[in-house]
Amino acid sequence: MTETKHHTSTHNKNAATLMAFQGITKSFTTGTETVTALNNVSGIITKGALNIITGPSGSGKSTLLDILVGLQRPTSGTVLVDGIDIYKLGTDDRAYYRARMLGMVYQANYWVKSLNVIENVSMPLLLAGYDRHQAAELAKLSLESVGMANLATQNPINLSGGQQQRISMARALVANPEVIVADEPTGNLDTRNGSLIMDLLVAAVKEQSKPSF
């Protein structure tokens, strides 16, 4: 297994800890073989910081992110969010944690194909209990923040990769989450669009004081 590393960049050295993960190990069994994707990985995520998990392909980065957001239970180890072990919560409570605390940006975008851009961006708010009018208004503001409001009525699957990633950022930001999680969000983009996405992530940390990793 290749090593996965976690780095934190923050201007506030006394920033409070939002998330702490300790001794994370994840193993998979395929046939008669056991593969260890993560081996005793530990770290902290601080409030108001930009956190980066690095490592080559196959080193377990996406597996670690899935564990940190409550999607995949580790073989051993703990994930504490505001002091609460999320894997001692039930499935519904972990889903609530993701809906209320997290905004997610992926390398491959996942759209509801029957919905247009603003409806897709509204989706996290609708799942959180907002009415359609409130959700649409907040989605419009979020699209404006990433320069994509003019595409609100388009179908996202018909847009360029760079446009889709900026809209994905708007969807991640719309519910005002405490944490923005981005899993290789620039991997399929050219240099210009990749830089735009990174600029948006950095701006989210600086202007809104949200942790991001």
JOKAPE-V736013 format. One record per backbone hydrogen bond with DSSP energy under -1.0 kcal/mol. NH is the residue of the N-H (numbers start at 1). CO is the residue of the C=O. E is the energy in kcal/mol with one decimal. If there is no record, write none. Layout:
NH,CO,E  NH,CO,E
This chain:
5,54,-3.1  7,52,-3.4  9,50,-2.7  15,12,-1.7  18,45,-2.7  19,45,-2.1  20,80,-2.5  21,43,-2.6  22,78,-2.2  24,41,-2.9  25,76,-2.3  26,38,-1.9  28,35,-3.1  30,33,-3.1  33,30,-2.1  35,28,-3.5  37,26,-2.3  38,26,-1.5  41,24,-2.4  43,21,-2.6  45,19,-3.3  47,16,-2.9  49,46,-1.2  50,9,-2.4  51,212,-3.7  52,7,-3.1  54,5,-3.0  59,56,-1.7  64,60,-2.4  65,61,-2.3  66,62,-2.6  67,63,-1.9  68,64,-2.5  69,65,-2.0  70,67,-1.2  71,66,-2.7  72,66,-1.2  75,25,-1.7  76,25,-1.7  78,22,-2.0  80,20,-3.2  81,84,-2.9  82,18,-2.7  84,81,-1.8  86,79,-2.1  88,85,-1.9  94,90,-2.1  95,91,-2.0  96,92,-2.1  97,93,-2.2  98,94,-2.1  99,95,-2.4  100,96,-2.5  101,97,-2.4  102,98,-1.5  103,179,-2.2  105,181,-3.1  115,112,-2.2  117,154,-2.4  118,152,-2.5  120,116,-2.3  121,117,-2.4  122,118,-1.7  125,122,-1.0  126,122,-1.9  127,123,-2.4  129,126,-1.1  130,125,-2.5  135,131,-2.7  136,132,-2.4  137,133,-2.2  138,134,-2.3  139,135,-2.4  140,136,-2.1  141,137,-1.8  142,138,-2.2  143,139,-2.5  144,140,-2.2  145,141,-1.7  147,144,-1.2  148,143,-2.9  151,148,-1.8  152,149,-1.5  154,151,-1.7  158,155,-2.0  159,156,-1.7  164,160,-2.6  165,161,-2.1  166,162,-1.8  167,163,-2.2  168,164,-2.4  169,165,-1.9  170,166,-1.9  171,167,-2.3  172,168,-2.1  173,169,-2.0  174,170,-1.4  176,173,-2.1  179,101,-2.6  180,211,-2.0  181,103,-3.3  183,105,-2.6  187,184,-1.4  189,186,-1.7  194,190,-2.8  195,191,-2.2  196,192,-1.8  197,193,-2.1  198,194,-2.1  199,195,-2.5  200,196,-2.1  201,197,-2.1  202,198,-2.6  203,199,-2.6  204,200,-2.1  205,201,-1.6  206,202,-2.6  207,203,-3.2  208,204,-1.1  209,205,-1.0  210,204,-1.1  211,178,-1.3  212,49,-2.2  213,180,-2.4
